[in-house]
Amino acid sequence: MALTDLFDGAMIVLAMYTLLFFHPGRFLFSEPALEEMIKLESNTGSSTRQSLIKSL
């Protein structure tokens, strides 16, 4: 039982650090698209979520 907990915990810690360094959110938008969203948000005062919905 102790070895199962150890190896299961090690896999979860490995998965957490893998997602920390290779988070999928980094690959969703390109840099120009993010700059465009920031520019729209600062001009209109709307939230990023509303900007994303309008762009779709």
C-alpha positions as CSV (number, residue, x, y, z in Angstrom):
1,M,0.0,0.0,0.0
2,A,2.8,2.4,0.8
3,L,4.5,1.8,-2.5
4,T,1.3,2.4,-4.4
5,D,0.8,5.7,-2.6
6,L,4.4,6.7,-3.3
7,F,4.3,5.9,-7.0
8,D,0.8,7.3,-7.5
9,G,1.8,10.5,-5.8
10,A,5.0,10.7,-7.9
11,M,3.0,10.5,-11.1
12,I,0.6,13.3,-9.9
13,V,3.5,15.5,-9.0
14,L,5.1,14.8,-12.3
15,A,1.9,15.7,-14.1
16,M,1.5,18.9,-12.1
17,Y,5.0,20.1,-13.0
18,T,4.5,19.1,-16.6
19,L,1.4,21.2,-16.9
20,L,3.1,24.0,-15.1
21,F,5.9,24.3,-17.7
22,F,4.0,23.2,-20.8
23,H,0.6,24.7,-20.1
24,P,-1.7,24.5,-23.1
25,G,-2.9,28.0,-22.7
26,R,0.4,29.3,-24.1
27,F,-0.4,27.7,-27.4
28,L,-4.0,28.9,-27.8
29,F,-3.2,32.4,-29.2
30,S,-0.4,33.9,-31.1
31,E,1.4,37.0,-29.8
32,P,-0.2,39.4,-32.3
33,A,-3.6,38.1,-31.4
34,L,-2.9,38.7,-27.7
35,E,-1.7,42.3,-28.4
36,E,-4.8,43.0,-30.4
37,M,-7.1,41.8,-27.6
38,I,-5.2,43.9,-25.1
39,K,-5.5,46.9,-27.4
40,L,-9.3,46.3,-27.8
41,E,-9.7,45.9,-24.1
42,S,-7.9,49.1,-23.2
43,N,-9.9,51.1,-25.8
44,T,-13.4,49.8,-25.0
45,G,-12.9,49.0,-21.3
46,S,-14.5,45.6,-21.8
47,S,-13.3,42.4,-20.4
48,T,-11.1,39.9,-22.3
49,R,-13.9,37.4,-22.3
50,Q,-16.3,39.8,-24.1
51,S,-13.5,40.6,-26.6
52,L,-13.1,36.9,-27.3
53,I,-16.8,36.4,-27.8
54,K,-17.1,39.3,-30.2
55,S,-14.1,38.1,-32.2
56,L,-15.7,34.7,-32.8
